Amino acid sequence: GTVSFEEYLAWLRSTAFFDSMNASNVLDEYIRELSKEHRVPILDIEKIVRAWARFEEVYMGEISRQTFQKLLRLLLAPKSRDHFDVPQGRLDRLWLEADKNRNGSLSFPEFLSWYIPAFIPLSGANDGQDCMFSGNDTVAVTQYYSKLASERLSCFYLQLRRGQEQREQEARAAREAARQAARDRAK
């Protein structure tokens, strides 16, 4: 027969928000799982998964250094810019960071675990909720350079502190030497 509004509402609350009800296929379910696991907006995960899938090599399960660099250029270059805008030297350094086990290839889980902390802002984390925001092409690049600048500033200030400590030690040593020389003359 018929369903009252209250019965419909009870059914809706119990079923409408299950991922299996919302995902239209296996890929969508996989993307939702990755989004929850890594606490990253669905659109960001979807962009990474779809970019990864553009390369034939990924069907073997892993990508080489060359494919990694092509993939990064695809993910990091904003639509209005040249895909070769990321300098080769930077791509080489990023490969060294990503290929932690130095086997010359990366699986998708390895790539994702490296890429997310490096390029996805944590302020956009979705705390396991289905998040439909982000997807901004410039976010990853901005996050990377922001992190890079922060690390460089930290390193700069650490060097300043070390230099200051060294100068203070040298000054103390010079004062102590001067005191010792004065004591030696006084004898």
VENURMO-V420971 format. One record per backbone hydrogen bond with DSSP energy under -1.0 kcal/mol. CO is the residue of the C=O (numbers start at 0). NH is the residue of the N-H. If there is no record, write none. Layout:
((CO:NH) (CO:NH))
This chain:
((3:7) (4:8) (5:9) (6:10) (7:11) (8:12) (9:13) (10:14) (11:15) (14:17) (17:21) (18:22) (24:28) (25:29) (26:30) (27:31) (28:32) (29:33) (30:34) (31:35) (32:36) (33:37) (34:39) (40:44) (41:45) (42:46) (43:47) (44:48) (45:49) (46:50) (47:51) (48:52) (50:53) (51:54) (54:57) (55:58) (56:59) (57:60) (62:105) (63:67) (64:68) (65:69) (66:70) (67:71) (68:72) (69:73) (70:74) (71:75) (72:76) (77:80) (81:84) (86:90) (87:91) (88:92) (89:93) (90:94) (91:95) (92:96) (93:97) (94:98) (97:99) (98:101) (105:62) (106:110) (107:111) (108:112) (109:113) (110:114) (111:115) (113:117) (114:118) (115:119) (120:123) (121:124) (125:128) (128:130) (130:41) (135:138) (137:141) (138:142) (139:143) (140:144) (141:145) (142:146) (143:147) (144:148) (145:149) (146:150) (147:151) (148:152) (149:153) (150:154) (151:155) (152:156) (153:157) (154:158) (155:159) (156:160) (157:161) (158:162) (159:163) (160:164) (161:165) (162:166) (163:167) (164:168) (165:169) (166:170) (167:171) (168:172) (169:173) (170:174) (171:175) (172:176) (173:177) (174:178) (175:179) (176:180) (177:181) (178:182) (179:183) (180:184) (181:185))
